[in-house]
């Protein structure tokens, strides 16, 4: 369902942009892109660092900027070593392949988590691992009793696959950027250890979780056997992710990266961007979280019967908006379009880019390219559209 909605959104996004880009009645159109934190563009400091990066052949382990990134990331995450890879999807796949060495072994994870829904089923088609999805609770967690039941089901049984790995996602994207509580991570770790199972953390937005919890990333990662960290989302780098874990784990990860086509040459130009993103991560992500909370509160203050927000669920840079009036696709179309009435009433032409998330909701994602002023413009645009929709 989510993929169908995304395809539909992409179609009308392209059509409307072709018809309405540029300006309306001589008024420049200002675009606020809230589709994802993957749409960020490198700023001047990041581009300068990329241009000046000292590089070497990373496939030989000779790129000094990549080595610097890997060492700083390992210290940040509290792991022995990290490995720079092209994408977080590859980072997750490598981690699963490192942990699940026996074909047909079982991976337990949430049914709406990114690894299960959006990564092409790579753990099955490439790694030969059987993933068993469990229902996600509203906070993005899994029911611990059900998790234990599934872990133990294959023990000593000739019929069920043997569970070797549990995968968690933090922050949990499909739940609206919810943060997994530290105590929950501790409980999952204790459960896994008691049955000889390992835990991998899909930490694509781990830095958002760290900022929200006011703890160093290492305090989150210490409850896991491995971790992935994406640098091309909230951190704003154009490409890349990191895999983190023990030394022997990363040695195997290096081999698997090569097998999957992820070996890179002068990758220091990409690592330099990641280093800049890590350097200002806390400041930038905290601002993103505040802007998301401001938007959620402002939307609630509009008191429209057509949409609503659960403020308690806005923990990081995402806002899930429930739509009780028109279909989310229609709301998104109106938020992106610019009308003569809008220009006449506000003196500005604003386009807010969003994708419908489910059949009754829209997800808005804040990132470093969206300022506090952009947030206010998005709120005013939202209010204008809701008034046009009535009642």
N, C-alpha and C positions, 0 to 999 in steps of 0.2 A: 504494500500500500504506500509506504513512504517513498519507494523508488518511483512509483507511478505518479505521485504528486510532484516529485522533483522534476520528472520529465515534462509534465504539464507546465510547471512554473517556468522551466527553461524556455519552452516554446513561446509563451506569451511575453516573457522577459525580452527575448530577441525581437519579437514583432513590435512591441511597444517602443523599445529603444530606437528601432529603425525609424519609426514614425515620429517620435517626439523628442529626439535628442537635440541638443543645441540650446534653443531659447524659445520662449513663448511671448509673442508681442514685444520683442526686443528686450525682455527681462531674462538674464542668464539663469539657467536652471542649476540649482545646487543639489548635488547627489549625496545622500546619506546611505551608505551601503551597509546594511545590517544582516546580510545573508549568512555570513560566517566570518570567523577570525582568520580564515585562510586567504582573504582578499587583500591583506595588507601589502603595501609596497615599501621597498627599502627607502629610508630617508637619507638625507645628505651624509650624515656620519657613517651610516652603514655602507653606502656606496663608496665613500672614500676609503673605508677599511678594506672593502673588497678590491678596490683598485690598487691599493698599496700592499696587499698581502704577500708575504714571502711564501713561496710554494715549492713543492717537490712532488715526487711520484708517490701518492698515498698507497697505491697498490703494493709498493715495496716498503711501506711504512716510513717513507722519507719526507713527508710533507710536514714542516715544522709547525705550521698554523693549525693543521688538523691535530697534531700531537698536543699542542697547547690546549685546544678545545677539549680533547678527550681527558686530559689530566685535570683541567678545571672542573669539568662535568663530574668526574669520578669523586673529586673532593666534595662538590656540592651535594651529590646524591648519597655520599657515604658508602660507596662501593669500591672494590679493589681496582676495577678498570671499566672503561667504557669504549664503545666502538661507534664511529660516525658512519651512518648509512644514508641512502638517498631519501627514504620515506619512513614514516612511523608504521605503515602497513608492513613494510619489509622488516622493521625492527620487531614487530609482534610475531611475524612468521618465523624469523630466525630464532626467537626465544622459545617458541613452541617446539621447533625442531631440535633445539639443544636439550630441552627437558624431556621430550617424548621420543626416545630413540627406538622404541619398538612400534612397528606399524600396527595399527588397530588399537593402540592405547587410547584411553579416554581423557578428554578435556572437559571440565565443567566450567560453565560461564553463564552470564545472564542472557536471556533471549533477545533483549534489545541492545546489547552492548555492541560497540563499533566492530570489534573483532568478528563477531558472529554475523552481523547484518551487512556491513559495508566493505568487507575485505575479500570478496569473491570466493568465499569458502576455501581460501588457500590452504588452511590447515588440513582439509580433506583432500583436495585435488593435488596438492604438492607434497605435503608432509605425511599423508596417509593416517591422519589422526582423526578419531571419531569424537566430534564435539557434541556434548549433550547440554542443551540450553535449559536453564531453570528460570521460573518467573522472577522478574525484577520487582522488588518492593518499591514504593513511591520514592524513597530516598536514594534509589540506585543500588541498594544492598540486596543480598540474597538471604533467604530464610536459612538460618544455621542448622536447624533440625533436618530440613530437607537436603541441605548440602551434605550433612554427615550421612544421611541415609543413602544418597547416591554414591558417596565415596566408598562406603562399606559394601555396597551391593555386589561389586565385582570381586571382592576378596574371597578366594577359594571357590569361586563359581566357574564352571566350564562354559557357561552360557553368556555371561555379561562381560563387556570389556573392562579391563583394569584401569582405574583412574590413576593417572600419573601427575596431573596438573590442574590447578584452579587458576582461572584468569579473572582479575578484577579490573575495573575501569575507574580512574580517578583523575579529574572529575568525571561524573557520569553524564555523557552528552545527551542521551535520549530522555533523561529525567530533568533536563534543563540546567546542566552544569552543577548538579548537586555534589557535595563533598562527602567522601566516605569518612565516617568518624574514626578516630585513632583506635578507640576501644574495639570497634568492629574489626578493623584490620588485625588487631592483636588476637581476637577470638578466632578469626579465620586461620591465622598462622598457627595457633596452638592446635586447632582441629587438624590441619594439614600435617603437622609434624607427628601427631600421634598415630597417623596411618601411613607415614612415609611418602606423603604427597607434597609436591612443591607448589609455590605460589608465584605467579607472574603478574606484575602490575602494568597495565596499559596506562601509562602516565602521559599520554599525549598532551593533556592540560594539567600536568602535575604542579607546575609553578602557580597556576591559579588556585589549586587546592592549598598549597603552602601559604600563599598570601592570605587566603580566607581563614585558615586555621591559626595564623600567626606563629607558625613553627617552621624551622628549616626543612627543606625537602628530605634531608636524611632521616628525620624523625618519622616520616611517612614510609620511606623505602626500607627502613630497618625491619619491617614486618614482612618483607617479600624476599624471594630468592633471586629475582631479576626484575628489571624495570625498563620501560621504553619512555623516551621523552622527545616530543616533537618540537622543533625549533621554528617551524613555518606556520604556526598558528599565532597565539598571543605574543610570542617572542618576536614576531615580525620578520624573521629571516625568509628568504625566498625558497630555500630548499633544505631539507635534511632532518635527521632525527638521530638519537643516540640510543644504544643498547647498553645497559649497565648490569654488572654482576661480578662474581668471583673471577679470578685470573684464568682458571681452566675453562670456565664457561665462555669467556670472551675469546679465548684461543679457538674454541670450536665455532663461535659466532663468526670469527674472521673467515674460516674455511667456508661456512655456509653463505656468507655474504658474497664470496667469489662465485660459488655455485649458482646463486640466484641472479648473477649479473650485476651485483651492486658494488663491485670493485671500482674505485675511482682513481683518477690520476692526479692532476693538479687541483685537488679539491680544497686547497687552502682559501681560494676566493669565496667558497661557500662557508667554510668554517669561520672565516673572519666575520661574516655577517652574523653567524650564530653567537660569536663571542660578544658582539655589540648588543645583541638581543638579550643575552644573559646578564650583561652588566647593568642594564637599567630595568630589568624585569620587575622587581618589586614595586618600583615607583609607577611604572606604566600600568601594570596589572591592577594595582590598587585604584588607580584612576578609572580604569575600565569598569571595575566592580562598582565604584561609586556612581558612574554614569548609568550603569544598568539599574541600580537601585533608584536613582532619581527618575528614570524613565518609568519604572514600575509604579512608583508612588504617584507620579504625574498622571499616568493612565488611570489609576484608581480614583484620583481626584476628579477626573472627567465624569465619573459616575454614570457611564453609558450602560444601558441594558444590553448592548450589542457585544460587549467584550468585558473580560475580567482578568485579574492577575492575583495569584496567591503570593503575597509579599514574603511570607515565610520561606518560600521555595527559591527566592532569588538570593543565592549564596555567592555567586561569582559573576561571570560576565554574560550570562544568558538570562533571557526573560521569556517564559512561556505564556502566551496570551491565549486564553480560551475565547473562542468566537461563538457567540450565541445567536447571531443574526444571519448575515449573508454567508455563503460558503467562503472559507479562507482564501480561495483563489480570487474571488471577486474583491475582497478587501485588499488583497495585495495588488491587484490591478489598479484599484483606485489610488492606493498609496504611491504607486509608481507614476501614474499619469499626472499631467498638469492641465488644469482647466482655466479658461478665461475668468471664471468666478473667483478662483483662488487668487490669481494675480490681482484682480480688482480689489479683493477684500484684504489681502495681506501685503501686496506690493512685492511679493517674492514668488518664484517658481521653485518648488522643492520636490524632489523625487526621493522617496524612501524605498529602497530595494529590499525585498524580503522574499522568502520562499514559504509557502504553506507547509506546516510540519506534519499535521495529521488532518483528518477530515473535519476536526473541530478546533484546531489550534494553529497558531503561528509562532515561530521561534525567532526572536531577535537576539543577535550576538554582537557584543561590544568588543572593540579592539583599538589598537593605538592610532588608527587613522580616523577614529570618530571622537571628536572633541566634546566638551561640555556644551558648547554652542550648537554643535550638530545635534546633540541630544535634545536640546530645547526646540530646535527646528523640527525634529522628528515628532515631538510631542504636539506641536502646533499643527503640523500636517495631519497627524492622527485625529486630532480634535476636529479639524475642518472636514475630513472625510466622514467621521462619525455623524457630524451634523447633517451632512448631505444625505446620508443613509437614513436618517430619522430614527425613531419616530418623533 
